[in-house]
Amino acid sequence: MDRLTSMAVFVKAIELGSFAAAADALGLSAPMVGKHVRFLEDRLGIRLINRTTRRQSLTEFGCAYYDRCRVVLAEAEAADALAADQISVPHGKLRVSMPVHLGRRCIVPILIKLAQQYPSLELDLSLSDRFVDLVSDGYDLVIRTGALESRAGVIARRVARQRMVVCGAPGYLETYGWPQQIKDLDAHHAVVYSRLNRVAPWLFPHQDQPATEVAPRSRLRLDDLDAIADAASAGMGLAWLPQWLVRERIEAGTLALVLPGQPDFLYDCNCLWLQTPHLPQKIRLAVDALATTLPKLMG
């Protein structure tokens, strides 16, 4: 008998709880399932399963052997999948969740270009600022900016960094003055981002120290970055926004950068996916495409 096949039969019998259930799942007879298990026991010289007329249970060694068999079978499948990747193209549905504005402006164009390159690839894209769960929400890939919580079984790869800048309308700055230092922000109005009744502070790096947090005086709070940029362009106050979002407005002269000597805060932009023995080709290609192109769009 083939050892890997017998391992697979043994694992299936343990997962399903009986030889009969494993036989139905694998298209074998129950006696054949028993033969595979006995083959392993004879080869190892030790019992894997305690059997009675009413029930069966793993021996102490059987528990340890079951865990190792699962690892071996997963690695074997990963090796086969790796070979398959070399002779195939990405196909099937790729479900991705991403922030609204970053997704619309930067991420979606990259993924569309990838889909144009691989006609067998389907895209199911969700643009939402809510936090999603890879498992319960069924996403292949999640893209988020900012600090991440450590989660078991989830892989994160930084693919770009989002530069945050303070800007204001030239007319507003002529009226209220151009801030030169962080402390000068106290004298200014601000248009700030607020979500779930929480106002996000403005962050300013300071050498190797934790970033300085600033809560500017504001009378206009919004949960939409484009709306914040619109309000700042209309002279309602200063705004702290991603550089990629306001680049065209700065070039057009409707917004101007301030705090010229202050280093900009950088938010990491990460791709997250579930840990797996073999990363599906469609996910790997999407992450690589984002890591190659996204920094150019967000820089």
C-alpha positions in Angstrom: 0.0 0.0 0.0 1.0 3.6 -0.5 2.0 5.2 2.7 0.6 8.7 1.9 -2.7 7.2 0.8 -2.9 5.2 4.0 -2.1 8.4 6.0 -4.9 10.3 4.2 -7.4 7.4 4.9 -6.3 7.4 8.6 -6.7 11.1 9.0 -10.1 11.1 7.3 -11.3 8.3 9.6 -10.2 10.3 12.7 -11.8 13.5 11.4 -15.1 11.8 10.6 -15.1 9.6 13.7 -15.5 6.2 12.1 -14.2 3.9 9.4 -17.7 3.8 7.9 -17.9 7.6 7.5 -14.4 7.7 6.0 -15.3 4.9 3.6 -18.4 6.9 2.4 -16.3 10.1 2.0 -13.5 8.4 0.1 -15.5 5.9 -2.0 -14.0 2.9 -0.2 -15.4 0.0 1.7 -15.1 0.0 5.5 -12.9 -3.1 5.5 -10.5 -1.3 3.1 -10.3 1.7 5.5 -9.4 -0.8 8.2 -6.7 -2.3 6.0 -5.1 1.1 5.5 -5.0 1.7 9.2 -3.6 -1.7 10.0 -0.9 -1.2 7.3 0.3 1.9 9.1 0.2 0.1 12.5 2.1 -2.9 11.1 4.7 -0.6 9.5 5.1 1.4 12.7 4.9 -1.5 15.0 2.6 0.3 17.4 -1.2 0.6 17.7 -2.8 3.9 16.5 -6.4 3.2 17.4 -8.0 1.4 20.3 -11.0 -0.6 18.9 -14.0 -2.1 20.7 -17.3 -3.4 19.4 -18.9 0.0 20.2 -16.3 2.7 19.7 -12.8 3.5 18.7 -10.4 6.0 20.1 -6.8 7.2 19.4 -4.0 5.9 21.5 -1.6 8.4 23.0 0.8 7.7 20.1 -2.0 7.8 17.6 -2.9 11.4 18.7 0.7 12.5 18.0 0.9 10.5 14.7 -2.4 12.0 13.6 -1.1 15.6 14.0 2.1 14.8 12.1 0.1 13.1 9.3 -1.9 16.2 8.8 1.3 18.3 8.5 2.8 15.8 6.0 -0.4 15.7 3.9 -0.6 19.5 3.8 3.0 19.7 2.7 2.4 17.1 0.0 -0.6 19.1 -1.3 1.4 22.3 -1.2 4.2 20.7 -3.3 1.6 19.5 -5.8 0.0 22.9 -5.9 3.4 24.6 -6.4 4.0 22.5 -9.5 0.5 23.2 -10.8 1.1 26.9 -10.5 4.0 26.6 -12.9 1.8 25.3 -15.7 -1.4 27.2 -15.0 -2.7 30.8 -14.8 -4.6 32.3 -11.9 -8.3 31.6 -12.1 -11.4 31.8 -10.0 -12.8 34.5 -7.7 -10.5 36.8 -5.8 -12.4 38.5 -2.9 -10.7 41.7 -1.7 -11.7 44.2 1.0 -10.1 47.7 1.0 -10.6 51.2 2.3 -13.0 53.3 0.2 -10.8 56.2 -1.0 -7.5 54.3 -1.3 -9.3 51.5 -3.0 -11.1 53.7 -5.5 -8.1 55.9 -6.3 -5.2 53.4 -6.1 -6.0 49.8 -5.5 -8.9 49.1 -7.9 -6.9 50.2 -11.0 -4.1 47.9 -10.1 -6.4 44.9 -9.6 -8.4 45.7 -12.8 -5.1 45.7 -14.8 -4.3 42.3 -13.2 -7.7 40.9 -14.3 -7.1 42.2 -17.8 -3.8 40.3 -17.9 -5.5 37.1 -16.6 -8.9 36.6 -18.2 -9.7 33.5 -16.0 -9.4 35.7 -12.9 -12.7 37.0 -11.4 -12.7 40.0 -9.0 -15.1 40.6 -6.1 -14.1 43.9 -4.6 -15.5 45.6 -1.5 -14.7 49.2 -0.8 -15.5 49.8 2.9 -13.8 51.4 5.9 -15.3 48.9 8.3 -13.0 46.2 9.7 -13.7 42.8 8.2 -12.8 39.3 9.3 -10.9 37.1 6.7 -12.7 33.9 7.9 -16.2 34.9 8.8 -16.5 37.4 6.0 -15.0 35.1 3.5 -12.3 37.4 2.0 -9.1 36.1 0.3 -7.3 39.4 0.8 -7.8 42.4 3.1 -6.0 45.7 2.6 -5.7 48.1 5.5 -3.7 51.2 6.6 -2.3 51.9 10.0 -1.4 49.8 13.0 -2.5 46.1 13.0 -3.4 43.9 15.8 -1.5 40.7 16.0 -3.7 37.8 15.0 -2.8 34.1 14.9 -3.1 32.5 11.5 -3.1 35.8 9.6 -0.1 36.9 7.5 0.5 40.6 6.9 2.8 42.2 4.3 3.5 45.9 4.0 3.1 46.9 0.3 3.3 50.7 0.6 3.4 53.6 3.0 0.9 56.4 3.1 2.4 59.9 3.7 0.2 62.2 5.7 0.5 66.0 5.2 -1.1 69.1 6.6 -2.6 71.4 4.0 -4.9 74.4 3.7 -6.4 76.7 1.1 -4.1 79.6 0.1 -6.9 82.1 1.0 -7.3 80.6 4.5 -3.5 80.7 5.1 -3.3 84.3 3.9 -6.0 85.2 6.5 -4.8 83.1 9.5 -1.1 82.8 8.7 1.1 79.9 7.7 2.0 77.6 10.6 5.8 76.9 10.8 5.8 74.6 13.8 3.5 72.0 15.3 2.6 74.3 18.2 1.4 76.9 15.7 -1.6 74.6 14.9 -3.2 75.7 18.2 -4.1 79.0 16.5 -5.9 77.4 13.6 -9.2 75.9 12.8 -9.2 72.3 11.4 -11.3 70.0 9.4 -10.9 66.6 11.0 -11.7 62.9 10.4 -14.2 61.5 12.8 -15.6 57.9 12.8 -17.8 56.2 15.4 -17.7 59.4 17.5 -13.9 59.2 17.7 -11.8 62.0 16.3 -8.5 60.7 14.9 -5.5 62.8 16.2 -2.9 64.2 13.9 0.4 62.4 14.3 3.9 63.9 13.8 7.1 61.7 14.0 9.9 62.8 16.2 13.2 61.0 15.7 13.0 57.6 17.6 10.3 58.8 20.0 6.6 58.0 19.8 4.8 60.2 17.4 3.4 63.5 18.8 -0.4 63.5 18.9 -2.2 66.7 18.1 -6.0 67.3 18.6 -6.5 70.5 16.7 -9.4 72.9 17.3 -12.2 71.9 15.0 -15.8 72.9 14.2 -16.2 70.6 11.2 -15.9 66.8 11.6 -16.4 64.4 8.7 -16.0 60.7 8.1 -15.2 61.1 4.4 -11.7 62.0 3.2 -12.8 63.6 0.0 -15.3 65.7 1.9 -12.5 66.9 4.2 -10.4 67.9 1.2 -13.4 69.8 -0.2 -14.0 71.6 3.0 -10.3 72.5 3.4 -10.2 73.7 -0.2 -13.2 76.0 0.6 -11.2 77.6 3.4 -12.8 76.0 6.4 -9.5 75.2 8.0 -6.4 73.0 7.8 -6.6 69.3 7.1 -4.3 66.3 7.7 -4.7 64.1 4.7 -2.9 61.4 2.6 -0.6 63.1 0.1 -1.9 61.0 -2.8 -5.5 62.3 -2.1 -4.6 66.0 -2.3 -1.8 65.8 -4.9 -3.9 67.1 -7.7 -5.4 69.9 -5.6 -1.9 71.0 -4.6 -0.8 71.0 -8.2 -3.9 73.0 -9.1 -3.2 75.5 -6.3 -6.5 75.0 -4.4 -4.5 73.5 -1.5 -1.0 74.3 -0.2 1.3 72.2 2.0 2.3 73.7 5.4 4.8 72.8 8.1 7.7 72.6 5.6 10.3 71.5 8.1 8.2 68.8 9.8 8.7 65.2 8.7 5.5 63.6 7.4 3.9 60.7 9.3 3.8 57.4 7.4 1.0 55.0 7.7 1.8 51.4 6.7 -0.4 49.9 4.0 -0.7 46.2 4.5 -2.1 43.2 2.7 -3.5 40.5 5.0 -4.4 36.9 4.2 -4.9 33.6 6.0 -1.8 31.6 6.7 -1.8 28.5 4.5 0.8 25.9 3.5 0.6 27.1 0.0 -0.4 30.6 -1.0 -2.9 30.5 -3.9 -1.4 32.0 -7.1 -4.2 34.5 -7.5 -3.4 36.0 -4.0 0.3 36.0 -4.5 0.1 37.8 -7.9 -2.3 40.4 -6.4 0.0 41.1 -3.5 3.0 41.3 -5.8 1.2 43.7 -8.1 0.2 46.0 -5.2 3.7 45.9 -3.8 5.2 46.9 -7.2 2.8 49.6 -8.2 1.1 51.0 -5.0 4.2 52.9 -3.7 4.4 54.8 -6.9 0.7 56.0 -6.6 0.9 56.8 -2.9 4.4 58.3 -2.8 
